[in-house]
Amino acid sequence: MAVVTISEKAPLLLTNLPGPQAQAYIARDRSVMSPSYTRPYPLVIDHGQGVHVWDVDGNRFIDMNAGIAVTATGHSHPAVVRAIQQQAEKFIHMSGTDFYYEPQISLAEQLVRLVPGDFPKQVFFTNSGTEATEAAIKLARYTTGRQRLIAFYGGFHGRSLGALTLTASKAVHRAGFGPLLPGVSHAPYGYCYRCPVNLRYDSCNIDCVGFIEKTLFAREFPPDEVAAIFVEPIQGEGGYVVPPPEFMRRLRELCDRHGILLIADEIQSGMGRTGRMFAMEHFGVVADITLVAKGMASGMPIGAMVARKELMTWPPGAHGNTFGGNPLCCVAGLETIKLLEGGLIQNTAQVGVHMLERLKEIQRRHRSIGDVRGLGLMIGVELISTWDGYSPNHKLREEVLYRCFEKGVLLLGAGYNTIRFMPPLVIDQATADIALDIFEQTLGDCETEGESGV
Ligand SMILES: Cc1ncc(COP(=O)(O)O)c(C=O)c1O
């Protein structure tokens, strides 16, 4: 195996950013692409390999966001590429809604095996996360005969209209699109509110599960109208918020008491991202329906709803799609699972612990860092202003993201003021350290300049 030196792991910048080629593409993009896309900095990718990407001007970056937690096995893993090529030579599409094919059956068998829950399960394949959420909304209503749904503030479940109704992370996602689905209510999530006494998140005294029982069920509607509670085991887009373990256990107990389905949205947290195959495993809680997408096939567009078999009471024709479970995506998914089980989950747990420790060290040196939290390679770092009493600092977050890009490290934000670290699961400690050094240096520069109200 070729030895990769430290300098080959580091970013390599040949031009100012964006370079001339990137500028030309961005000018073209502006005239034809929807302005609704959010681009925090002007990266125009040419190709990727493992944890690195190269832009169209030949600049090399360390990718700490994996295409929003998607390219689990790294960019263009050779085994995944080979599987897709071989399948493409056989057939590219046949529609799993109408016909049978082996890669789809095999991937469903793997998901049924891997998704937590010692009971028979069945799978519905989709093309994306939001479609998996839609499938779960429909199945939950169909199979329980109840209409109401509960989700959490800060949660993100997708942008199609049903899923968007569950999403309550940023008002801009919803503004102007109403009316949304009727019968959806939200509750506070885990420790999502800062304790007013000591300003820390981890000792928040708001009882989030109690809110459902004491406020929603007592004042708005009875529990027997509720079909399902949708929950992210770790909130993703909402700010990489890890709830205390008792939150998930109490939710399960609440659902059991009232015959409500617990639906785990593992679209971002699943498939090895947290150092376990599914994040719910950290809490020892089993959901009735699990939603998967993002990292499932290393970048090929596929999602799935995996439900207790006894819930799948809907008849042929009740739900379907044209492209869901496309064979190219299924073989990529099968290869991804092999790689995850063959060592990448272990790597995620190890490098994740290292990164979390290092980020906590960095936190001790930097007054603009609030909370640092995460599991595996799903880590959030909050940026705050200290001069006005620890308020969330959005401007600093945006500035750090941009300047890290200018130094060759690709990061993304989550929530209002959190930076998320979610590299491909193939990342090694040395490469992670280079990225963290650049992050710390950049943050230090911003603090010294004090431009962002640190
Ligand atoms: C937890 C969660 N659910 C659902 C979605 C929606 O997935 P998609 O963008 O594939 O529709 C996302 C996307 O970020 C997500 O993080």
The ligand as an SDF file (V2000), in Angstrom:
LIG
                    3D

 16 16  0  0  0  0  0  0  0  0999 V2000
  -32.4970   13.9720   10.1610 C   0  0  0  0  0  0  0  0  0  0  0  0
  -32.8660   14.2870    8.7450 C   0  0  0  0  0  0  0  0  0  0  0  0
  -34.0750   13.8830    8.2810 N   0  0  0  0  0  0  0  0  0  0  0  0
  -34.4440   14.1320    7.0170 C   0  0  0  0  0  0  0  0  0  0  0  0
  -33.6240   14.8150    6.1400 C   0  0  0  0  0  0  0  0  0  0  0  0
  -34.0690   15.0670    4.7300 C   0  0  0  0  0  0  0  0  0  0  0  0
  -33.2890   14.3100    3.8500 O   0  0  0  0  0  0  0  0  0  0  0  0
  -33.1980   14.7230    2.3000 P   0  0  0  0  0  0  0  0  0  0  0  0
  -32.4540   15.9990    2.2220 O   0  0  0  0  0  0  0  0  0  0  0  0
  -32.4710   13.5600    1.6730 O   0  0  0  0  0  0  0  0  0  0  0  0
  -34.5860   14.8350    1.8010 O   0  0  0  0  0  0  0  0  0  0  0  0
  -32.3890   15.2610    6.5930 C   0  0  0  0  0  0  0  0  0  0  0  0
  -31.5010   16.0410    5.6960 C   0  0  0  0  0  0  0  0  0  0  0  0
  -30.6460   16.7780    6.1070 O   0  0  0  0  0  0  0  0  0  0  0  0
  -31.9920   14.9930    7.9200 C   0  0  0  0  0  0  0  0  0  0  0  0
  -30.8080   15.4080    8.4130 O   0  0  0  0  0  0  0  0  0  0  0  0
  1  2  1  0
  2  3  1  0
  2 15  2  0
  3  4  2  0
  4  5  1  0
  5  6  1  0
  5 12  2  0
  6  7  1  0
  7  8  1  0
  8  9  2  0
  8 10  1  0
  8 11  1  0
 12 13  1  0
 12 15  1  0
 13 14  2  0
 15 16  1  0
M  END
$$$$
